[in-house]
Amino acid sequence: MARRLQGKVALITGGARGIGAAAARLFSMHGAKVVIADIRSDLGRSVSEQIQLESGHPVSYVQCDVVSDSDMQNAVDTAVSMHGKLDIMYNNAGIAEKKKVGILSVEREVFRKVFDVNVYGSFLAAKHAARVMVPRKSGTILLTGSVATESYGFATHTYTASKHAVVGLAKSLCVELGEFGIRVNCISPFGVATPMCEESMGLDEKALEEMFTAMGNLKGVVLKPKNVAEVALNLVSDESRYLSGLNLLVDGGFCLKSSA
């Protein structure tokens, strides 16, 4: 297998499960030295050890709450101290509300928590990645958006607003950091049956996949975490060296169908 990330160092937040874990596994299989940053310490260590056994490449875990400036700084510094550099920052950590409610029922604390994790967490990830990438004039930052940035009524107001902010942040960073050879992009997937989605919607993996398949435009295909990870691999690899400022929808045409 051609190792498309050979020699690269990647830090993945929210890497202990779901899309983050799928990306950690795929990046490692393609030769990257991966550092998983997550708040789930037991799961993070277990997943990192398992992936390292599978790929034969270094995979480590660092405890990290993405809303903590010091935690994110430590995660980046750990990757650099272990491997001498940071080539890829994939900020995949995110949360959603437990239930969909109307505008009159949105609670301030829920709103604040979603924005803290999804937006401020993305900001801190980009900030500390840029801190070590700018001097090297090289690197790529990948943030996680959502199909909710292009289709409406699919998700809650708070989650939708937070993901719009993430896409806006990525585009703004693209302009600033392009001067230093740093690329910034977003991946915005359609519904994926991840643990986060299961928790927020109160459905198991099978039920979620059936629901998303029924809603989706592209029939005969079930969107899995590994499919999103494959798109992430393309965006962070050198084959995409001139792609920046992109909000890449991984939605099988859902947004086109919903706007028709």
C-alpha positions as CSV (number, residue, x, y, z in Angstrom):
1,M,0.0,0.0,0.0
2,A,1.3,3.5,-0.9
3,R,1.8,5.3,2.4
4,R,0.4,8.8,1.6
5,L,1.4,10.2,5.0
6,Q,4.8,8.7,5.4
7,G,6.9,10.8,7.7
8,K,4.0,13.1,8.7
9,V,3.0,13.8,12.3
10,A,-0.7,14.1,13.0
11,L,-2.6,15.3,16.1
12,I,-6.3,14.3,16.1
13,T,-8.7,15.6,18.8
14,G,-11.7,13.5,19.6
15,G,-9.6,10.6,18.4
16,A,-10.7,8.0,20.9
17,R,-13.9,7.0,19.0
18,G,-16.1,7.6,16.0
19,I,-14.7,9.5,13.0
20,G,-11.6,10.6,15.0
21,A,-10.6,7.0,15.8
22,A,-11.3,6.0,12.2
23,A,-9.0,8.8,11.0
24,A,-6.3,7.9,13.5
25,R,-6.3,4.3,12.3
26,L,-6.2,5.3,8.6
27,F,-3.6,8.0,9.0
28,S,-1.4,5.5,10.9
29,M,-1.9,2.8,8.2
30,H,-0.6,5.4,5.8
31,G,2.6,6.0,7.7
32,A,1.8,8.9,10.0
33,K,2.9,9.2,13.5
34,V,-0.4,9.8,15.3
35,V,-1.2,11.5,18.6
36,I,-4.7,11.0,19.8
37,A,-6.0,13.8,22.0
38,D,-9.3,13.1,23.9
39,I,-10.9,13.5,27.3
40,R,-11.6,9.8,27.5
41,S,-8.3,8.6,29.0
42,D,-8.9,4.8,29.3
43,L,-10.5,4.6,25.8
44,G,-7.8,6.9,24.3
45,R,-5.0,4.7,25.6
46,S,-6.7,1.5,24.5
47,V,-7.4,2.7,21.0
48,S,-3.9,4.1,20.5
49,E,-2.3,0.9,21.6
50,Q,-4.6,-1.1,19.3
51,I,-3.9,1.0,16.3
52,Q,-0.2,0.9,16.9
53,L,-0.3,-2.9,16.9
54,E,-2.3,-2.9,13.7
55,S,-0.1,-0.4,11.8
56,G,3.3,-0.8,13.3
57,H,3.7,3.0,13.4
58,P,3.9,5.1,16.6
59,V,0.5,6.0,18.0
60,S,0.2,7.8,21.4
61,Y,-2.5,9.3,23.6
62,V,-2.6,12.6,25.4
63,Q,-5.3,13.8,27.8
64,C,-7.0,16.8,26.3
65,D,-10.1,18.9,26.9
66,V,-10.4,21.0,23.8
67,V,-11.9,23.9,25.6
68,S,-8.8,24.2,27.8
69,D,-6.1,26.4,26.4
70,S,-3.4,24.7,28.5
71,D,-4.6,21.2,27.5
72,M,-4.5,22.1,23.8
73,Q,-1.1,23.7,24.2
74,N,0.2,20.6,26.0
75,A,-1.3,18.3,23.3
76,V,0.6,20.2,20.5
77,D,3.8,20.4,22.6
78,T,3.6,16.7,23.3
79,A,3.4,15.8,19.6
80,V,6.3,18.1,18.8
81,S,8.4,16.9,21.7
82,M,7.8,13.2,20.7
83,H,8.2,13.6,16.9
84,G,10.0,16.9,16.3
85,K,7.2,18.7,14.4
86,L,3.5,18.8,13.7
87,D,2.3,18.4,10.1
88,I,-1.5,17.8,10.5
89,M,-4.0,19.1,13.0
90,Y,-7.4,17.4,12.7
91,N,-9.8,18.9,15.1
92,N,-12.6,16.4,15.2
93,A,-13.9,16.8,18.7
94,G,-17.4,18.1,18.9
95,I,-20.7,17.7,20.7
96,A,-24.4,18.2,20.1
97,E,-27.4,18.7,22.3
98,K,-29.2,15.7,23.7
99,K,-32.5,16.6,22.0
100,K,-33.8,18.9,19.4
101,V,-35.8,21.8,20.8
102,G,-37.4,25.0,19.4
103,I,-35.8,28.4,19.9
104,L,-38.0,29.2,22.9
105,S,-36.6,26.2,24.8
106,V,-32.9,26.6,24.2
107,E,-31.0,26.9,27.5
108,R,-28.1,29.3,27.8
109,E,-25.8,26.7,29.4
110,V,-26.4,24.2,26.7
111,F,-25.8,26.9,24.0
112,R,-22.6,27.9,25.7
113,K,-21.3,24.3,26.1
114,V,-21.9,23.5,22.4
115,F,-20.2,26.7,21.3
116,D,-17.3,26.1,23.7
117,V,-16.5,22.7,22.4
118,N,-17.3,23.1,18.7
119,V,-16.1,26.7,18.1
120,Y,-13.7,27.6,20.9
121,G,-12.2,24.1,20.7
122,S,-11.6,24.5,17.0
123,F,-10.1,28.0,17.6
124,L,-7.7,26.6,20.2
125,A,-6.7,23.7,18.0
126,A,-5.9,26.0,15.1
127,K,-4.2,28.5,17.4
128,H,-1.7,26.1,18.9
129,A,-1.2,24.2,15.6
130,A,-0.4,27.5,13.9
131,R,2.1,28.3,16.7
132,V,4.3,25.5,15.7
133,M,3.5,25.4,12.0
134,V,4.1,29.1,11.2
135,P,7.9,29.0,11.9
136,R,8.2,25.9,9.6
137,K,6.0,27.5,6.9
138,S,4.2,24.2,6.5
139,G,1.2,22.3,7.7
140,T,-2.4,21.6,7.3
141,I,-5.3,22.2,9.7
142,L,-8.6,20.3,9.2
143,L,-11.8,21.3,11.1
144,T,-15.0,19.4,11.4
145,G,-18.1,21.1,10.1
146,S,-21.5,19.5,9.3
147,V,-24.1,19.1,6.6
148,A,-26.0,21.6,8.7
149,T,-23.8,24.3,7.2
150,E,-25.5,23.9,3.9
151,S,-28.9,22.4,4.8
152,Y,-31.4,23.6,7.4
153,G,-33.8,22.0,9.8
154,F,-31.6,18.9,9.9
155,A,-30.0,19.7,13.2
156,T,-30.7,21.9,16.2
157,H,-30.3,25.7,16.1
158,T,-27.3,25.7,18.4
159,Y,-25.4,23.0,16.6
160,T,-26.2,24.5,13.2
161,A,-24.9,27.9,14.4
162,S,-21.8,26.5,15.9
163,K,-20.9,24.6,12.7
164,H,-21.4,27.7,10.6
165,A,-19.0,29.5,13.0
166,V,-16.4,26.7,12.5
167,V,-16.6,27.0,8.7
168,G,-16.3,30.8,9.0
169,L,-13.2,30.3,11.2
170,A,-11.6,27.9,8.7
171,K,-12.1,30.4,5.8
172,S,-10.7,33.3,7.8
173,L,-7.7,31.2,8.9
174,C,-7.1,30.1,5.4
175,V,-6.5,33.7,4.4
176,E,-4.2,34.5,7.3
177,L,-2.2,31.3,7.3
178,G,-1.8,30.9,3.5
179,E,1.1,33.3,3.7
180,F,2.9,30.7,5.7
181,G,2.2,27.8,3.5
182,I,-0.5,26.4,5.9
183,R,-3.7,25.0,4.5
184,V,-7.0,25.1,6.4
185,N,-10.1,23.2,5.4
186,C,-13.4,21.8,6.7
187,I,-15.1,18.5,6.3
188,S,-18.9,18.6,6.6
189,P,-20.4,15.1,6.7
190,F,-24.0,14.0,6.5
191,G,-25.4,11.9,9.3
192,V,-22.9,9.3,10.6
193,A,-23.8,6.7,13.3
194,T,-21.1,7.7,15.7
195,P,-21.2,7.4,19.5
196,M,-21.8,11.1,19.8
197,C,-24.7,10.9,17.5
198,E,-26.1,7.9,19.3
199,E,-25.9,9.8,22.6
200,S,-27.5,13.0,21.3
201,M,-30.3,11.3,19.4
202,G,-31.0,8.4,21.8
203,L,-30.8,5.7,19.0
204,D,-28.4,2.8,18.4
205,E,-26.1,2.4,15.4
206,K,-28.5,0.3,13.4
207,A,-31.4,2.6,13.9
208,L,-29.4,5.7,13.0
209,E,-28.0,4.1,9.9
210,E,-31.5,3.2,8.8
211,M,-32.8,6.7,9.4
212,F,-29.9,8.4,7.6
213,T,-30.1,6.0,4.7
214,A,-33.8,6.7,4.3
215,M,-33.2,10.5,4.5
216,G,-30.1,10.5,2.2
217,N,-29.9,11.2,-1.5
218,L,-27.4,8.5,-2.5
219,K,-29.0,5.2,-2.1
220,G,-27.3,1.9,-1.6
221,V,-24.5,3.4,0.4
222,V,-24.3,3.8,4.2
223,L,-22.0,6.6,5.3
224,K,-19.5,5.2,7.9
225,P,-16.8,6.9,10.0
226,K,-14.1,5.3,7.8
227,N,-15.6,7.0,4.7
228,V,-15.2,10.4,6.4
229,A,-11.7,9.4,7.4
230,E,-10.9,8.6,3.8
231,V,-11.9,12.1,2.8
232,A,-9.8,13.5,5.6
233,L,-6.8,11.5,4.3
234,N,-7.2,13.1,0.9
235,L,-7.4,16.6,2.3
236,V,-4.3,16.3,4.5
237,S,-2.2,14.5,2.0
238,D,0.2,16.1,-0.4
239,E,-2.1,15.3,-3.3
240,S,-4.3,18.2,-2.0
241,R,-1.5,20.6,-1.5
242,Y,-3.3,23.4,-3.3
243,L,-6.7,23.0,-1.6
244,S,-7.4,25.5,1.1
245,G,-10.5,27.3,2.4
246,L,-12.7,24.5,1.4
247,N,-15.9,23.3,3.1
248,L,-16.1,19.8,1.7
249,L,-19.5,18.2,1.9
250,V,-19.5,14.5,2.4
251,D,-23.3,14.2,1.9
252,G,-24.0,12.1,-1.2
253,G,-25.8,15.1,-2.7
254,F,-28.2,15.5,0.3
255,C,-27.9,19.3,0.3
256,L,-28.7,19.5,-3.4
257,K,-31.8,17.3,-2.9
258,S,-33.0,19.2,0.2
259,S,-32.7,22.6,-1.6
260,A,-34.5,21.4,-4.8
